[in-house]
Amino acid sequence: MNTSLKLIKWGESELKKSDIKSATYDAETLFMDSFKASREDLFLGNDVKLPVKRLDLFRHYIALRASRYPLQYILNKVEFLGHDFILEEGVFIPRPETEILVERSTEHIISKGKKKVNILEIGTGCGNIAISLTKSIPGCRIIASDISSKALKTAAKNAKMHGAIKRIRFVKSDLFDNISSIFYDYFDIIISNPPYVRKRDLVTLQPELSHEDRRALDGGAGGIRFYKQILKEGVKYLKREGSFAFEIGYDQADEVEGIIRKDGRFLGPEFYHDHCGHKRVTIIGRGPSQGRGKRVG
């Protein structure tokens, strides 16, 4: 076994002591980042150069990760739908399930056959959803909001990096507080991955989540507070044939469907499953109703 592989095995062993399930992947990833090595180098067993400064960096990274500091914050980046996004501590870390939200929303939007699409995203985080939508929907214009100034700054950096800054307007807003009434009946779709962790469950979450913004996690007592608020306030902003698209918790489909069924303003919902068979994404249509306000665009 060459020196590189011995180092990775050491890192893996240290991470396993901290009960990190992804110890092998994390050790390899931190090694590659520390020594600028490639996955091919590891696969072929290439012995890469190990300068002392980079060796110290690798050991530091392993110690950080062993303390349950998130891998994405160590790397200052996260991969989402095959693209890298800048990430800073305190900004919500995108999860794989959110890729389903983007994919299904994209399919839904394209199926409408519109050349121009107006999108509102509530809770943009690092901007991964909005930016990914611009890559698949050439005619979309997006307003992306967040309550966190740090998240918005990070999202703007990512939009510039991905060449999407001219198509996304970032707005600091607590839900719809700073979304003007001139946008009533304006959006084709309102998309959100809102906080949906039940308040009582916050204390049981993995230690890594303590480094994220609690506001991006806490969904209130039942975990569905933000779905209710976004539906109640957001319907005014949707066009007559507009839709909501949400990511939901793995066990929240029945509760979310109950909200929809009790409210005659909505159509659906349609649910989409993750790879484990859980309903994790829902798309909800706005039912027939009178105009809500002045429409722009």
Buried (B, 14 or more C-beta within 10 A) or exposed (E): EEEBBEBBEBBBEBBBEEEBEEBBEBBBBBBBBBBEBEEEBBEEEEEBEBEEEBBEBBBEBBEBBBEBBBBBBBBBBBEBBEBBBBBBBBBBBBBEBBBBBBBBBBEBBEEEEBEEBBBBBBBBBBBBBBBBBBBBBEEBBBBBBBBBEBBBBBBBBBBEBBEBBEBBEBBEBEBBEEBEEEBBBBBBBBBBBBBBBBBEEBEEEEEBBEBBBEBBBBBBEBBBBBBBBBBBBBBBBBBBEBBBBBBBBEEBBEBBBEBBEEBEBBBBBBBBEBEEEBBBBBBBBBBEBEEBEEEEE
